[in-house]
Amino acid sequence: MVFCCMPMLAGCSFRETLGILWNGENQEESTEEETQTAQEETPVVDESVEVPSITAGPGDPVTYAMNAEAEPITVEASVSDGGTLSYQWYSNNVDSNGGGTALEGETGASFTPPTTEPGTIYYYVVITNTVDNAIQMTTSATKSVTVEETSQEDTAAATQESGDSAETQTQETSSAGGTWQQGDGGWWYEHADGSYTTNGWEEIDGQWYAFDENGYMRTGWFQDGDKWYYLNDDGTMARDTDVDGYHLGSDGVMQ
């Protein structure tokens, strides 16, 4: 019998030793098969596959106030070989479309940049055209997104540069001719020209009010950048008082 010459593993019976050796051989064969399968499934760059053509985007630099609602960055690309396009967005601290950090989950043709931290970030996208197991890729230009820190004294709207013109929304510091209006979402302050403040502060009749992205008056605790404020039930900013055990200074900032 061949098995009689088989060395016994310490602490194992004959049956257990045979099982270990048999499973080990199968595991090696399985590992080799898995490696071969993985190699076969790995996409390869093929010159016969069409390089994606970017037909639009990502656009000109933009500037937003902190916590303002940003516009999506969108690219348009096409191929004529019937391939499937996929996208991966990246961020970079320098103006370069290489060496950036892949943004997890951002794999569509559009990406909305965050505005929660001040500073300038450059975004770009890598577009891949896949045909069967072959690919070709192209990288877009960068888009600069600057987020400016704001305070209640500053202008608190977003400025977006686009082509030869720039559209600017500025925060009001005067209430001349305005009226309070109420809707399903709460109260807002309508100026004489029909406009209203969004994503910022406005001084009205000597009192400071904060308005959300839809223009509605905020109430309760509100964080603006790294500072906390408390807005009373009537929307006025609390100051020189204590709320929930926290002291608010003359400028309304929590101490």
Kinemage of the C-alpha trace (Angstrom):
@kinemage 1
@onewidth
@group {chain A} dominant
@subgroup {mainchain}
@vectorlist {calphas} color= white
{ca met a 1} P 0.000 0.000 0.000
{ca val a 2} L 1.320 3.434 -0.854
{ca phe a 3} L -0.287 4.978 2.208
{ca cys a 4} L 1.863 2.936 4.549
{ca cys a 5} L 4.860 5.008 3.511
{ca met a 6} L 3.107 8.309 4.170
{ca pro a 7} L 4.634 10.286 7.084
{ca met a 8} L 2.162 10.975 9.888
{ca leu a 9} L 1.629 14.571 10.986
{ca ala a 10} L 2.179 15.082 14.692
{ca gly a 11} L -1.041 14.787 16.682
{ca cys a 12} L -3.046 13.555 13.678
{ca ser a 13} L -4.567 10.210 12.854
{ca phe a 14} L -3.962 8.492 9.534
{ca arg a 15} L -7.335 9.703 8.228
{ca glu a 16} L -6.663 13.302 9.364
{ca thr a 17} L -3.181 13.309 7.836
{ca leu a 18} L -4.550 12.112 4.504
{ca gly a 19} L -7.269 14.769 4.596
{ca ile a 20} L -4.813 17.582 5.290
{ca leu a 21} L -2.485 16.555 2.474
{ca trp a 22} L -5.356 16.031 0.030
{ca asn a 23} L -6.966 19.391 0.853
{ca gly a 24} L -3.602 21.117 0.616
{ca glu a 25} L -3.094 19.855 -2.915
{ca asn a 26} L -6.618 20.915 -3.884
{ca gln a 27} L -6.062 24.342 -2.326
{ca glu a 28} L -2.895 24.858 -4.362
{ca glu a 29} L -4.727 23.877 -7.541
{ca ser a 30} L -7.642 26.176 -6.622
{ca thr a 31} L -5.289 29.099 -5.942
{ca glu a 32} L -3.613 28.632 -9.317
{ca glu a 33} L -7.006 28.546 -11.038
{ca glu a 34} L -8.194 31.681 -9.201
{ca thr a 35} L -4.995 33.534 -10.133
{ca gln a 36} L -5.382 32.548 -13.770
{ca thr a 37} L -9.044 33.625 -13.744
{ca ala a 38} L -8.180 36.971 -12.153
{ca gln a 39} L -5.512 37.569 -14.777
{ca glu a 40} L -7.972 36.772 -17.542
{ca glu a 41} L -10.567 39.177 -16.051
{ca thr a 42} L -8.140 42.095 -15.544
{ca pro a 43} L -8.849 44.755 -18.205
{ca val a 44} L -5.961 45.588 -20.522
{ca val a 45} L -5.295 48.779 -22.458
{ca asp a 46} L -5.879 48.066 -26.138
{ca glu a 47} L -5.117 50.509 -28.950
{ca ser a 48} L -8.026 49.099 -30.938
{ca val a 49} L -10.411 50.547 -28.333
{ca glu a 50} L -11.458 54.150 -28.922
{ca val a 51} L -10.190 56.788 -26.503
{ca pro a 52} L -13.187 58.647 -24.972
{ca ser a 53} L -13.744 62.116 -26.409
{ca ile a 54} L -14.658 64.797 -23.845
{ca thr a 55} L -17.148 67.118 -25.527
{ca ala a 56} L -18.063 69.366 -22.579
{ca gly a 57} L -16.777 70.281 -19.128
{ca pro a 58} L -15.642 70.424 -16.490
{ca gly a 59} L -15.856 74.219 -16.836
{ca asp a 60} L -14.322 77.412 -15.474
{ca pro a 61} L -13.180 78.098 -11.882
{ca val a 62} L -15.887 78.831 -9.323
{ca thr a 63} L -15.964 80.452 -5.884
{ca tyr a 64} L -18.506 79.733 -3.157
{ca ala a 65} L -19.167 80.964 0.344
{ca met a 66} L -18.696 78.342 3.018
{ca asn a 67} L -21.688 75.988 3.293
{ca ala a 68} L -23.251 77.446 0.143
{ca glu a 69} L -25.021 75.070 -2.227
{ca ala a 70} L -22.557 74.212 -5.005
{ca glu a 71} L -23.450 73.516 -8.610
{ca pro a 72} L -22.563 70.031 -9.930
{ca ile a 73} L -19.421 69.699 -12.027
{ca thr a 74} L -20.436 67.846 -15.170
{ca val a 75} L -18.560 66.367 -18.111
{ca glu a 76} L -19.873 64.952 -21.349
{ca ala a 77} L -17.973 62.263 -23.249
{ca ser a 78} L -18.658 59.924 -26.133
{ca val a 79} L -17.296 56.975 -28.131
{ca ser a 80} L -18.425 55.484 -31.417
{ca asp a 81} L -17.193 51.914 -30.973
{ca gly a 82} L -20.093 50.773 -28.795
{ca gly a 83} L -18.006 50.706 -25.625
{ca thr a 84} L -19.238 51.426 -22.107
{ca leu a 85} L -18.090 54.628 -20.409
{ca ser a 86} L -17.299 54.769 -16.699
{ca tyr a 87} L -16.104 57.648 -14.536
{ca gln a 88} L -13.919 58.214 -11.470
{ca trp a 89} L -13.560 61.676 -9.923
{ca tyr a 90} L -10.402 62.859 -8.162
{ca ser a 91} L -9.412 65.798 -5.958
{ca asn a 92} L -6.024 67.464 -5.818
{ca asn a 93} L -4.418 70.183 -3.723
{ca val a 94} L -2.455 71.413 -6.750
{ca asp a 95} L -3.603 72.337 -10.253
{ca ser a 96} L -2.801 68.989 -11.846
{ca asn a 97} L -4.947 66.224 -13.343
{ca gly a 98} L -2.604 63.539 -12.070
{ca gly a 99} L -1.619 62.259 -8.640
{ca gly a 100} L -4.932 63.190 -7.027
{ca thr a 101} L -7.052 61.279 -4.527
{ca ala a 102} L -9.898 59.128 -5.834
{ca leu a 103} L -13.247 60.234 -4.390
{ca glu a 104} L -15.085 57.203 -3.055
{ca gly a 105} L -18.449 56.633 -4.672
{ca glu a 106} L -18.066 59.486 -7.173
{ca thr a 107} L -18.363 57.435 -10.350
{ca gly a 108} L -20.886 59.376 -12.422
{ca ala a 109} L -20.652 62.032 -15.118
{ca ser a 110} L -21.470 64.700 -12.492
{ca phe a 111} L -19.948 65.496 -9.111
{ca thr a 112} L -21.051 68.126 -6.579
{ca pro a 113} L -18.090 69.536 -4.622
{ca pro a 114} L -18.425 70.103 -0.870
{ca thr a 115} L -18.281 73.641 0.543
{ca thr a 116} L -17.777 72.806 4.209
{ca glu a 117} L -14.073 73.719 4.396
{ca pro a 118} L -12.337 76.909 3.204
{ca gly a 119} L -9.618 76.681 0.573
{ca thr a 120} L -9.077 75.788 -3.080
{ca ile a 121} L -9.388 72.228 -4.396
{ca tyr a 122} L -8.893 71.058 -7.986
{ca tyr a 123} L -11.169 68.337 -9.334
{ca tyr a 124} L -10.866 66.173 -12.432
{ca val a 125} L -12.312 62.940 -13.778
{ca val a 126} L -10.808 59.874 -15.462
{ca ile a 127} L -13.123 58.411 -18.106
{ca thr a 128} L -12.727 54.784 -19.191
{ca asn a 129} L -14.107 53.176 -22.338
{ca thr a 130} L -14.523 49.404 -21.935
{ca val a 131} L -15.052 46.959 -24.798
{ca asp a 132} L -15.194 43.343 -23.609
{ca asn a 133} L -11.984 43.026 -21.554
{ca ala a 134} L -10.117 45.897 -23.229
{ca ile a 135} L -10.038 49.559 -22.213
{ca gln a 136} L -8.857 53.025 -23.134
{ca met a 137} L -8.845 56.007 -20.771
{ca thr a 138} L -8.688 59.785 -20.890
{ca thr a 139} L -8.413 62.441 -18.186
{ca ser a 140} L -10.270 65.749 -18.090
{ca ala a 141} L -8.801 69.138 -17.321
{ca thr a 142} L -9.013 70.342 -13.728
{ca lys a 143} L -11.753 72.549 -12.314
{ca ser a 144} L -10.827 74.910 -9.508
{ca val a 145} L -13.319 75.237 -6.649
{ca thr a 146} L -12.585 77.883 -4.018
{ca val a 147} L -14.533 78.049 -0.754
{ca glu a 148} L -14.277 81.329 1.144
{ca glu a 149} L -14.772 81.568 4.891
{ca thr a 150} L -17.574 83.955 5.797
{ca ser a 151} L -18.774 85.816 8.861
{ca gln a 152} L -21.877 87.823 9.670
{ca glu a 153} L -20.140 91.051 8.579
{ca asp a 154} L -19.023 89.631 5.257
{ca thr a 155} L -20.822 89.176 2.017
{ca ala a 156} L -22.319 85.735 2.315
{ca ala a 157} L -23.383 84.608 -1.126
{ca ala a 158} L -21.674 82.522 -3.727
{ca thr a 159} L -19.878 84.077 -6.661
{ca gln a 160} L -19.646 81.849 -9.688
{ca glu a 161} L -17.414 82.800 -12.589
{ca ser a 162} L -18.638 81.553 -15.932
{ca gly a 163} L -17.023 82.434 -19.242
{ca asp a 164} L -16.764 86.183 -19.766
{ca ser a 165} L -19.193 87.096 -16.982
{ca ala a 166} L -19.681 86.487 -13.283
{ca glu a 167} L -23.005 86.234 -11.496
{ca thr a 168} L -22.871 87.481 -7.910
{ca gln a 169} L -25.441 87.281 -5.151
{ca thr a 170} L -24.604 89.638 -2.275
{ca gln a 171} L -25.818 89.629 1.281
{ca glu a 172} L -27.954 92.594 2.283
{ca thr a 173} L -27.031 94.706 5.302
{ca ser a 174} L -29.993 97.084 5.059
{ca ser a 175} L -33.716 96.471 5.328
{ca ala a 176} L -34.999 99.586 3.552
{ca gly a 177} L -38.315 98.864 1.862
{ca gly a 178} L -38.374 95.146 2.661
{ca thr a 179} L -41.173 93.065 4.142
{ca trp a 180} L -41.408 89.766 5.997
{ca gln a 181} L -43.200 86.967 4.144
{ca gln a 182} L -44.368 83.561 5.402
{ca gly a 183} L -44.576 80.342 3.414
{ca asp a 184} L -44.753 76.594 4.004
{ca gly a 185} L -41.033 76.524 4.808
{ca gly a 186} L -41.112 79.405 7.272
{ca trp a 187} L -40.355 83.127 7.163
{ca trp a 188} L -38.204 85.001 4.678
{ca tyr a 189} L -37.398 88.668 4.131
{ca glu a 190} L -38.310 90.058 0.725
{ca his a 191} L -36.458 93.162 -0.434
{ca ala a 192} L -38.122 96.002 -2.290
{ca asp a 193} L -36.880 94.608 -5.609
{ca gly a 194} L -38.314 91.146 -4.855
{ca ser a 195} L -34.963 89.529 -4.045
{ca tyr a 196} L -34.075 87.829 -0.766
{ca thr a 197} L -30.948 86.670 1.052
{ca thr a 198} L -29.893 83.016 0.874
{ca asn a 199} L -27.076 81.205 2.668
{ca gly a 200} L -26.085 84.218 4.701
{ca trp a 201} L -26.681 86.893 7.286
{ca glu a 202} L -28.688 90.112 6.989
{ca glu a 203} L -29.087 93.020 9.376
{ca ile a 204} L -32.731 94.109 9.549
{ca asp a 205} L -33.858 96.985 11.767
{ca gly a 206} L -30.680 96.701 13.818
{ca gln a 207} L -30.980 92.937 14.379
{ca trp a 208} L -28.999 90.145 12.708
{ca tyr a 209} L -30.803 87.245 11.021
{ca ala a 210} L -29.429 84.146 9.285
{ca phe a 211} L -31.103 82.631 6.227
{ca asp a 212} L -30.748 79.126 4.784
{ca glu a 213} L -30.112 78.038 1.195
{ca asn a 214} L -33.793 78.542 0.356
{ca gly a 215} L -33.957 81.987 1.940
{ca tyr a 216} L -35.900 80.931 5.034
{ca met a 217} L -35.066 82.458 8.414
{ca arg a 218} L -33.053 80.184 10.702
{ca thr a 219} L -33.821 79.567 14.386
{ca gly a 220} L -31.994 77.715 17.145
{ca trp a 221} L -28.309 76.848 17.197
{ca phe a 222} L -26.465 77.602 13.955
{ca gln a 223} L -22.837 76.920 13.026
{ca asp a 224} L -21.195 79.365 10.614
{ca gly a 225} L -17.698 78.135 9.828
{ca asp a 226} L -16.071 77.332 13.165
{ca lys a 227} L -18.359 79.657 15.157
{ca trp a 228} L -21.684 78.892 16.828
{ca tyr a 229} L -24.609 81.298 17.155
{ca tyr a 230} L -28.067 81.051 18.668
{ca leu a 231} L -31.063 82.456 16.804
{ca asn a 232} L -34.156 83.189 18.869
{ca asp a 233} L -37.636 81.977 17.937
{ca asp a 234} L -38.227 85.282 16.136
{ca gly a 235} L -34.983 84.792 14.188
{ca thr a 236} L -32.952 87.504 15.918
{ca met a 237} L -29.387 86.622 16.861
{ca ala a 238} L -28.924 86.215 20.612
{ca arg a 239} L -26.037 88.116 22.210
{ca asp a 240} L -24.758 89.046 25.655
{ca thr a 241} L -26.738 86.191 27.178
{ca asp a 242} L -26.554 82.524 28.201
{ca val a 243} L -28.369 79.790 26.270
{ca asp a 244} L -28.360 76.113 27.287
{ca gly a 245} L -25.464 76.826 29.628
{ca tyr a 246} L -23.325 78.524 26.955
{ca his a 247} L -22.417 82.210 26.964
{ca leu a 248} L -22.901 84.280 23.822
{ca gly a 249} L -20.770 87.400 23.455
{ca ser a 250} L -21.719 90.827 22.163
{ca asp a 251} L -21.018 89.606 18.625
{ca gly a 252} L -23.318 86.617 19.138
{ca val a 253} L -20.492 84.079 19.033
{ca met a 254} L -20.592 81.281 21.604
{ca gln a 255} L -17.694 81.730 24.027
